[in-house]
Amino acid sequence: MLPAEVLEHAASEMMDWHGCGMSVMEMSHRGKEFVSIAEKAEKDLREIMNIPGNYKVLFLQGGATSQFAMVPMNLLRGKKSADYINTGQWSKKAIAEARRYCNVNVAATSEADNFMNVPPQSEWKHNPDAAYVHYTPNETIGGVEFHFIPETGSVPLVADMSSTILSRPIDVSKFGVIYAGAQKNIGPAGLTIVIIREDLIGEAVAGTPLMFSYKTHAENNSMYNTPPTYAWYIAGLVFEWIKNKGGLAGMAGINKRKAEKLYAFIDKSDMYRNPVDPACRSWMNVPFTLKNPDLDGRFLEQAKTAGLAALKGHRSVGGMRASIYNAMPEEGVDALIAFMQEFEKKNI
Ligand SMILES: *Cc1c(COP(=O)(O)O)cnc(C)c1O
């Protein structure tokens, strides 16, 4: 979802942005109008995430999936291996890509537990020569979230925050790189945000395409080539919306409440089940199964009629998944719970 206020705002200036006679989609990315939109978006993101001055914010394309390659290409800096934490489907994809560039040490994995938890940090087996430690703070498909930031000492910590960025305040200074595809919690698809500590920029492996080098984008304010201008603009409106909601502390309060009431309902019901260790449950993605999977189709159909869309679980795991990102209002979660309750009553 995108916040309704953001879509309405964008609609109101679709044909003519601030009296300039053009839609944002028609602007040159190097013209003063778009540059002002781009700069304001970065300023607001820096403000809401409290991003320190020694970090660059890049507005890229290619999705989080491209970052699976860009991270090793840029961060190995002469080293031969990197540590990865494997907590689910997105970790596995990041690992598979990194293996094309370096030796991957899987420092911890919850695969034996079917990815239903986060391995405790005391059990992680780091390689002292690792160039960086990569993890997925929120596994979107499994609904498993780290409710702590790993300690990696002087080894840069890299996080795929695609499905949890902006859901709560975080200490950016603990990270070497944070990256996120925009389409979960930032804005429209097509934009990818990278937040990177400056000292990690500039040592890409020989042969790295210029478009895959962080240095290229850092030196050109993400305008080495044409950036995804409209997605960048909408992201800026979302940052403004978050500011008006009390920033990330405000979002965190709402998100925690939304998640807790949905899990509480699932846990006490006889029909629904969430298998994730309660200490690692995601605030953003709540997978659940029905006791009788034969009812899945009926559940989805009736949910859709009730105005509750996109509840089908990921094709790799089945069941249901409620994605309750920032833009999902608390009333949306209340409506889902009311529907689930009614469905249970009728089908028990
Ligand atoms: C959605 C998602 C991705 C893939 O993002 P793309 O932008 O489609 O490349 C990667 N990691 C996580 C955690 C995701 O949720």
The ligand as a MOL file (V3000), in Angstrom:
LIG
                    3D

  0  0  0     0  0            999 V3000
M  V30 BEGIN CTAB
M  V30 COUNTS 15 15 0 0 0
M  V30 BEGIN ATOM
M  V30 1 C 11.1690 -7.8540 -1.8630 0
M  V30 2 C 12.5050 -8.1400 -1.2860 0
M  V30 3 C 13.6610 -8.2680 -2.0860 0
M  V30 4 C 13.6100 -8.1670 -3.5910 0
M  V30 5 O 13.4970 -6.8570 -3.9560 0
M  V30 6 P 13.5030 -6.3970 -5.5020 0
M  V30 7 O 13.3870 -4.9230 -5.3430 0
M  V30 8 O 12.3330 -7.0540 -6.1570 0
M  V30 9 O 14.8060 -6.7960 -6.0930 0
M  V30 10 C 14.8700 -8.5050 -1.4760 0
M  V30 11 N 14.9600 -8.6230 -0.1430 0
M  V30 12 C 13.8850 -8.5170 0.6580 0
M  V30 13 C 14.0460 -8.6500 2.1360 0
M  V30 14 C 12.6240 -8.2710 0.1070 0
M  V30 15 O 11.5460 -8.1670 0.9050 0
M  V30 END ATOM
M  V30 BEGIN BOND
M  V30 1 1 1 2
M  V30 2 1 2 3
M  V30 3 2 2 14
M  V30 4 1 3 4
M  V30 5 2 3 10
M  V30 6 1 4 5
M  V30 7 1 5 6
M  V30 8 2 6 7
M  V30 9 1 6 8
M  V30 10 1 6 9
M  V30 11 1 10 11
M  V30 12 2 11 12
M  V30 13 1 12 13
M  V30 14 1 12 14
M  V30 15 1 14 15
M  V30 END BOND
M  V30 END CTAB
M  END
